[in-house]
Each structure stands twice: as C-alpha cells, then as structure tokens.
Amino acid sequence: MDVFETMKVRQSIRKFRKDPVPREHILRMAEAASWAPTAGNSQNFRFIAVQERETIDRMRGIVDEIVSRITGTGIAGEGKATYQNLFAFAPAVICVVGSPYESATDKLLREKDPERYKTRRFQVNPGLQGISAGITQFILAACAMGYGTCWMTGPLIAKQELESALFVRNPEELLAIIAVGKPDAAPPKPPRRPASEITTFR
Ligand SMILES: Cc1cc2nc3c(=O)[nH]c(=O)nc-3n(C[C@H](O)[C@H](O)[C@H](O)COP(=O)(O)O)c2cc1C
C-alpha cells in the first residue's frame, strides 16, 4: 500500500479477531514509529507491548474500577467494551511511554521569560508533539501490514494506577494506549473536512 492510500484507509478499529500479533510485527511497527520526527531528535518515547491475557485483564479491571468510582455506576459487564476499556478486547495492547523533553528554546525561556515558558510547555509542548508523530507512524505501519488499531487516551482516566501496574515511573509517563489486532469489523469511515476548508494560502 502506498503511503497516501494507507493514510486514507486507516480507521480506528474497535473490534478485533483473537489472532495473536507476532513480536516481529510489533517490532516492525515500532521501527516505523522510531523514524518519526521528534523535537531535537529526542526520540522521547518507548512502547510496552502487553500480550499476556492476565496483564491485559488486570489493566481492564483497573480502568473499569476507576470509571465506576468516578461515574458512580456499576462495572461494565464482562463482554462489554466501552470507550475506555475496549483495548482489552485486542490481542496486543501497546502502551506508549513518553519522557519529558526540554529543548534549548524551553531552557532559554525557563530562565529568562517564565510566562512565555509556561505557554510553550503546556500548549506548544514539542515533546508531546514528537510522541504523537511516533504514534501516527506506528498506526499507519500497522494498517499497511493488515492490522487494525485504536489510538486511545480514554483508559488514561486511570493514568496513575496503570502507571503503577506497568512500573512506569517519574519522569516517564504513560501517554496513550494503542489497541492492535486483525480487524473483525470496520465501521463506516468517519468523514473528514476537505483539504480546501482546512487550508488557507497567504
Ligand atoms: C489522541 C487520541 C485519543 C483517542 N482516544 C480514544 C479512546 O480513548 N477511545 C476510542 O475508542 N477512540 C479514541 N480515539 C480515536 C478517535 O475517536 C478517532 O481517531 C476519530 O473518531 C476519527 O476516526 P478514525 O480514526 O476512524 O478516522 C482517539 C484518537 C486520538 C488521536
């Protein structure tokens, strides 16, 4: 598949077949991610590929419990996938772990202009932008290899608890989860705004 076609056919997949994802396939996706641009070539992300059913179920249990505590409703039934826990129905759960990145510009602003520094760190956030580029390349590679993915931040409603379960320690952070597996169902593709609407020329 050429890169344009891959970008166009990729869509979030929320129902997976049970077939396991071979480690070398996951490594291929991770390699694609590693070629992503990152601020200062910081390459400030890594992946924890979880395929043990027991660990995936424990992660789901953590998420369901926190959601139920926050919403005050009961825990979703065994077979019930939700926006936060559907990763648990995929054969591979890729946890995206990022490290903080401080560019030379960040450092300059931290020392000389704290107000601008605050805006840049929490809104521009070059470190996070590079991690997003890595995730994008990961899911495009997966799509080109015939896998479906769902990029998820919903499970991070239980961020702290999942970090403890996965032994992710400060200054690293769990930033996203990518559910990966062979697609079982592909819903209609969500529409997009046309290029002419999202682009202006000056
Ligand atoms: C940062 C980010 C977080 C997302 N979190 C979730 C999530 O927690 N659960 C989910 O089902 N989909 C999640 N999605 C998928 C989006 O809903 C999906 O990309 C969007 O609706 C467009 O659909 P498409 O990916 O099929 O083109 C997330 C996507 C992104 C980029």
PDBQT file of the ligand as one rigid body, heavy atoms in Angstrom, charges set to zero:
ROOT
HETATM    1  C1  LIG A 301      -5.322  11.375  20.937  1.00  0.00    +0.000 C 
HETATM    2  C2  LIG A 301      -6.446  10.449  20.582  1.00  0.00    +0.000 A 
HETATM    3  C3  LIG A 301      -7.152   9.801  21.584  1.00  0.00    +0.000 A 
HETATM    4  C4  LIG A 301      -8.175   8.888  21.278  1.00  0.00    +0.000 A 
HETATM    5  N1  LIG A 301      -8.787   8.195  22.295  1.00  0.00    +0.000 NA
HETATM    6  C5  LIG A 301      -9.726   7.263  22.001  1.00  0.00    +0.000 A 
HETATM    7  C6  LIG A 301     -10.284   6.453  23.036  1.00  0.00    +0.000 A 
HETATM    8  O1  LIG A 301      -9.940   6.570  24.206  1.00  0.00    +0.000 OA
HETATM    9  N2  LIG A 301     -11.225   5.528  22.697  1.00  0.00    +0.000 N 
HETATM   10  C7  LIG A 301     -11.638   5.340  21.400  1.00  0.00    +0.000 A 
HETATM   11  O2  LIG A 301     -12.495   4.487  21.158  1.00  0.00    +0.000 OA
HETATM   12  N3  LIG A 301     -11.101   6.084  20.385  1.00  0.00    +0.000 NA
HETATM   13  C8  LIG A 301     -10.143   7.025  20.650  1.00  0.00    +0.000 A 
HETATM   14  N4  LIG A 301      -9.551   7.746  19.638  1.00  0.00    +0.000 N 
HETATM   15  C9  LIG A 301      -9.955   7.513  18.237  1.00  0.00    +0.000 C 
HETATM   16  C10 LIG A 301     -10.777   8.661  17.666  1.00  0.00    +0.000 C 
HETATM   17  O3  LIG A 301     -12.080   8.611  18.194  1.00  0.00    +0.000 OA
HETATM   18  C11 LIG A 301     -10.791   8.536  16.118  1.00  0.00    +0.000 C 
HETATM   19  O4  LIG A 301      -9.475   8.661  15.636  1.00  0.00    +0.000 OA
HETATM   20  C12 LIG A 301     -11.657   9.603  15.436  1.00  0.00    +0.000 C 
HETATM   21  O5  LIG A 301     -13.010   9.469  15.789  1.00  0.00    +0.000 OA
HETATM   22  C13 LIG A 301     -11.545   9.522  13.903  1.00  0.00    +0.000 C 
HETATM   23  O6  LIG A 301     -11.867   8.224  13.438  1.00  0.00    +0.000 OA
HETATM   24  P1  LIG A 301     -10.841   7.322  12.607  1.00  0.00    +0.000 P 
HETATM   25  O7  LIG A 301      -9.613   7.112  13.464  1.00  0.00    +0.000 OA
HETATM   26  O8  LIG A 301     -11.594   6.048  12.350  1.00  0.00    +0.000 OA
HETATM   27  O9  LIG A 301     -10.508   8.052  11.352  1.00  0.00    +0.000 OA
HETATM   28  C14 LIG A 301      -8.528   8.656  19.917  1.00  0.00    +0.000 A 
HETATM   29  C15 LIG A 301      -7.801   9.298  18.913  1.00  0.00    +0.000 A 
HETATM   30  C16 LIG A 301      -6.762  10.165  19.233  1.00  0.00    +0.000 A 
HETATM   31  C17 LIG A 301      -5.941  10.810  18.128  1.00  0.00    +0.000 C 
ENDROOT
TORSDOF 0
